[in-house]
Amino acid sequence: MQVHPKKNSEGCSFPEVKLPFLDRILVTCEMFGIPATILLNKTDLYREEMPGAIEDFLAIYQSAGYEVLPCSTRTGEGIEEVRSRCREKVCLFCGDSGVGKSSLIKALDPSVEPKTAALSTAHLQGRHTTTFYEMFPLNGGRDGFVIDSPGLRAFGLSGVEKEEIALYFPEMLRIGAACRYQPCTHTHEPGCAVKEALEKGEIAPERYQSYLGMLEEENKYR
């Protein structure tokens, strides 16, 4: 998966992807037992335009238990690590338009030809150059297979009750067993271990806010 960690300032040359968008994808992966690795692409731009953003992002998602691979097709950072994760597997790259999914696939194997396009500077949004799912063998299949997907602008949850959502946040699942009341929504109950961990900085507030947002959405995305 590819995302960008912080909100764009005007004039930045990459699109904004909000963390709740990523968290919905991660919750879905947890629901269906799909291993997820977060590819933090275009790190060269972040280091130039938003110092500290990469470290902030790593702190949020590594503490939650996810593997995060910073990478850049321009500098080559992380490309070999991504290739090694794809070997002997079929991997789906998903994310917002403009995050560089197709360019990353081409960096993994220059012989493939996924469609790429420049970012729209008017709204800092990617253009939908990929309009359908397409699978590419990396180096003839020796390095696995990668599925390029159309850029996503929204991602909703399906098939999950709001009482179950916390079970798909790994950091809440680990800590929630110590809550005084079971089941616990981690919102208002006394003796909530998750809220205590949040106050101690053991759970990222950004992740907790994503969780609350999913609870409030009710049936909007279901």
C-alpha positions in Angstrom: 0.0 0.0 0.0 1.2 3.5 -0.7 0.2 6.6 1.1 1.5 10.1 2.0 1.8 10.9 5.6 0.8 14.5 6.1 -1.5 17.0 4.6 -0.1 18.9 1.7 0.9 22.5 1.9 0.0 24.5 -1.2 2.3 24.0 -4.1 3.6 20.5 -3.1 4.0 18.1 -6.0 2.2 15.1 -4.5 -1.4 14.5 -3.6 -3.0 14.5 -0.1 -4.0 11.2 1.3 -5.7 11.3 4.7 -4.8 8.8 7.4 -8.4 7.6 7.9 -8.4 6.5 4.3 -5.4 4.3 4.9 -6.8 3.0 8.2 -10.0 1.8 6.4 -7.8 -0.2 4.0 -5.8 -1.6 6.9 -9.0 -2.6 8.8 -10.3 -4.4 5.7 -7.0 -6.3 5.4 -7.2 -7.3 9.1 -10.8 -8.4 8.6 -9.9 -10.8 5.8 -6.5 -11.9 7.1 -4.5 -10.1 4.3 -0.9 -9.3 5.2 -0.3 -5.6 4.7 2.9 -3.7 4.2 2.8 0.1 3.9 4.9 1.5 1.1 5.7 5.1 1.9 6.5 6.3 -1.6 8.1 9.6 -2.8 10.2 10.0 0.2 12.6 12.2 -1.7 9.9 14.8 -2.0 8.9 14.6 1.6 12.5 15.1 2.8 12.7 18.2 0.6 9.3 19.7 1.3 8.1 18.3 4.6 11.0 17.5 7.0 10.0 15.3 9.8 6.9 14.0 8.1 8.4 10.5 7.5 9.4 10.1 11.1 6.0 11.1 12.3 4.3 8.6 10.0 6.7 5.8 11.0 5.9 6.5 14.7 2.2 6.1 14.1 2.2 2.9 12.1 5.2 1.0 13.4 3.8 1.4 16.9 0.6 -0.1 15.6 2.5 -3.1 14.4 2.8 -2.5 10.7 5.8 -2.8 8.5 6.5 0.5 6.7 8.9 0.6 3.8 10.0 4.1 2.8 10.8 4.1 -1.0 11.5 6.4 -3.9 11.6 5.6 -7.6 13.8 8.7 -8.1 16.5 7.8 -5.7 16.1 4.0 -5.6 15.5 4.0 -1.9 13.7 0.8 -0.7 13.2 -0.7 -4.2 15.2 -3.8 -3.4 13.3 -4.2 -0.2 9.9 -4.0 -2.0 11.1 -6.4 -4.6 12.1 -8.9 -1.9 8.6 -8.7 -0.3 7.0 -9.4 -3.7 9.1 -12.5 -4.5 7.1 -15.7 -4.7 3.9 -13.8 -4.0 1.0 -12.1 -5.8 0.8 -8.6 -4.4 -1.8 -5.9 -4.9 -0.7 -2.3 -4.9 -3.5 0.0 -3.9 -3.7 3.7 -2.9 -4.9 7.1 -4.0 -4.3 8.4 -7.5 -0.9 9.9 -8.0 1.0 8.2 -5.2 3.2 6.4 -7.8 1.9 2.8 -7.9 2.6 2.3 -11.6 5.9 4.1 -11.4 7.0 1.8 -8.5 6.0 -1.3 -10.5 8.1 -0.1 -13.4 11.0 0.5 -11.0 10.7 -3.1 -9.8 10.8 -4.3 -13.5 11.7 -1.8 -16.2 10.4 -4.2 -18.9 6.7 -3.8 -17.9 4.7 -0.9 -19.1 2.1 0.3 -16.6 0.5 3.6 -17.5 1.8 6.7 -15.7 1.0 10.4 -15.8 2.0 13.7 -14.2 0.1 15.0 -11.2 -2.7 17.5 -11.7 -1.4 20.7 -10.0 -4.8 22.3 -9.9 -6.1 20.1 -7.1 -3.0 18.0 -6.1 -4.8 14.9 -7.3 -3.5 12.1 -9.4 -5.0 11.4 -12.8 -6.7 8.0 -13.2 -4.2 6.5 -15.7 -4.9 3.0 -14.5 -8.6 2.3 -15.1 -8.7 -1.5 -14.4 -6.8 -4.1 -12.5 -3.8 -5.5 -14.3 -1.3 -8.1 -13.2 2.4 -7.9 -14.1 5.0 -10.6 -13.8 8.1 -9.1 -12.3 11.2 -10.3 -14.2 9.2 -13.0 -15.9 7.6 -14.1 -12.6 10.9 -14.8 -10.9 10.3 -11.9 -8.5 6.6 -12.6 -8.1 3.5 -10.9 -9.6 2.1 -7.4 -8.9 -1.4 -6.2 -9.5 -1.7 -2.5 -10.4 -5.1 -1.1 -9.3 -7.0 2.1 -10.2 -6.4 5.0 -7.9 -8.9 5.2 -5.1 -10.6 8.4 -3.9 -12.6 6.8 -1.1 -12.7 3.5 0.7 -15.6 2.3 2.8 -16.0 -0.6 5.2 -18.3 -3.5 4.4 -19.5 -6.5 6.4 -18.4 -5.3 9.8 -20.5 -4.2 12.8 -19.3 -1.1 14.6 -18.8 -3.1 17.8 -16.2 -5.2 16.0 -14.1 -2.4 14.5 -11.7 -2.2 17.4 -10.8 -5.8 16.9 -9.2 -4.9 13.6 -6.9 -2.2 15.1 -4.0 -4.5 16.2 -2.8 -2.1 18.9 -6.3 -1.9 20.4 -6.8 -5.6 20.2 -3.6 -6.2 22.2 -4.5 -3.7 24.9 -8.3 -4.0 24.9 -8.2 -7.4 26.7 -7.3 -5.5 29.8 -10.4 -3.3 29.8 -12.7 -3.6 32.8 -15.8 -4.3 30.8 -16.1 -6.7 27.9 -17.1 -5.9 25.2 -15.7 -2.3 25.4 -16.2 0.4 22.8 -13.2 2.3 24.1 -15.2 5.5 24.1 -17.0 6.1 27.4 -16.5 3.1 29.6 -14.7 3.4 33.0 -11.5 1.3 33.3 -10.8 1.3 29.6 -7.3 0.1 29.0 -7.3 1.6 25.4 -8.1 5.1 26.6 -5.5 4.8 29.3 -2.9 3.7 26.7 -4.0 6.7 24.6 -3.3 9.1 27.5 0.1 7.6 28.0 1.0 7.9 24.3 1.1 4.2 23.8 -1.6 4.5 21.1 -1.3 7.1 18.4 -4.1 9.8 18.6 -4.3 9.7 14.8 -5.3 6.1 14.8 -7.8 6.5 17.7 -9.4 9.4 15.8 -9.7 7.2 12.7 -11.4 4.6 14.9 -13.9 7.1 16.3 -14.6 8.3 12.7 -15.5 4.7 11.7 -17.9 4.4 14.6 -19.6 7.7 13.7 -20.0 6.7 10.1 -22.6 4.1 11.1 -24.0 2.7 7.9 -22.6 5.4 5.6 -20.0 3.0 4.1 -21.5 -0.3 4.9 
